[in-house]
Amino acid sequence: MKSNDREFLKQKLKLSSELLERGKKSLLSHYTNGNFNEFVFFDHGKGSKVYDVDGNEYIDYAMGLGPLILGHAHPDIVKAASKAARAGAVHGFGNPYEVKFAELLVEAVPGIDKVTFTNSGTEATMQAIKCARAITNRKLIGKFEGNYHGTHDYAQISGRNSTAGSIEDPKSVSDFGGIPKEIVDSVITLSMNVEETFDKIERYKDELSCIILEPLPLMCPLVMKDFIIQLREVTKKYGILLIFDEVITGFRLGYGGAIEYFGVVPDLVTYGKIIGGGFPVGAVAGPEEYMKVLSFDKITDGKNKVYLTGTFSGNPVTCAAGIATLEYLKNNKNVYKEMEDKTLYLRNKMEEAARELNYTFKTLGKGSFFVSYFHNDEITNTRESKWKSTMQSFMVLRRHMIKNGIMFSDTGSYFLSSEHTYEDCDKTVEVFSETIKELI
């Protein structure tokens, strides 16, 4: 930690500093993964702001890493979750919230008949892949280099920093330890927006059970509509199930998510983040034809079926919060245009400020989220984003912005909510300009 950061901790973040030292003794890491790389601990959030344990205010663009499309502590969600919690947070039985939640999802998204809930997006993508294997009786799965699908074994192949093999024929490699070679060998890695991808799919057409993708990749949110339409045609031709991972894009690109935005209906779709209203959630959805692989008597009928269960899956508090979120978005669809306008305003103003100060900075995104890059090279697919070097520059920028009251996530992404204002954007640009002056 740099000396100026230590001074910042000492002067403005006394309680955070104490928690940091306490946490290092017994807690492996803060909130998600790795070592402690945060130096701020938060007490609460409201609207577009978060407040640390020392009382400092920050304009927040992490938004819970994406779920909080209505901002922190939205009154509709707080009211719904509180009411459900008073009746018991988990029962071990079905509850009416679960039914209503599923009805809203089915009504909102074209092409899905049935939904089943999990506790996270990671669980949802893992189960969707398992379903595809059971349905097709094929072993291999296809995934795209640079796409993120969670932390299960199959998701952690050829992720954000991978550049193995050529862009036309990327090589499958494990991103982290603990992943057997057999898992790596069962994943066929593909490249988005590359024509040779379709030749590779044809080579493995009789062995591929599914192809999973982020329809708008978080690390490289390019609109690749023509490519996705062609992918849908090819997967149908060869009987390969197409899985949309909409953990990020679901109900953020629009009320119907990427399925509605692209006009492409996959065979299965996974959700998380926004649909839980800030509570742990995941979901697998699709037509009854495919979802029935999950429906069976677990005592007598297990062969060729997929067993999915979870103590907290579909719990009433999450479902109540999810209902409140979806109903608000359904009844206030104007918020999508308002969020997109403010996001474009912020992106344009940040890029303009960077140009004026000769600081290399550009953004890429759609709707109410975007990412930033610190190079001027053309980006047509995830590999060209140069994610590793981009993240190194981003983390330096992030640390300085935090010290001046602007909170970015540590994933390289920026999320806006319905509660962000143009005043928030202007303040962010002001701090951004001053931060650049510190950095150059």
URPE-V955139 format. One record per helix or strand of 2 or more residues. SS is the DSSP state (H for helix, E for strand). FROM is the first residue (numbers start at 1). LEN is the number of residues. If there is no record, write none. Layout:
ss=SS from=FROM len=LEN
ss=SS from=FROM len=LEN
This chain:
ss=H from=3 len=10
ss=H from=14 len=13
ss=E from=42 len=6
ss=E from=49 len=4
ss=E from=57 len=4
ss=H from=63 len=4
ss=H from=75 len=12
ss=H from=96 len=13
ss=E from=114 len=5
ss=H from=121 len=16
ss=E from=140 len=5
ss=H from=153 len=4
ss=H from=181 len=5
ss=E from=187 len=4
ss=H from=196 len=8
ss=E from=208 len=6
ss=H from=218 len=3
ss=H from=225 len=14
ss=E from=241 len=5
ss=H from=257 len=6
ss=E from=268 len=5
ss=H from=273 len=4
ss=E from=282 len=5
ss=H from=288 len=7
ss=H from=316 len=16
ss=H from=334 len=23
ss=E from=362 len=5
ss=E from=369 len=5
ss=H from=383 len=3
ss=H from=387 len=17
ss=E from=406 len=2
ss=E from=413 len=3
ss=H from=422 len=18
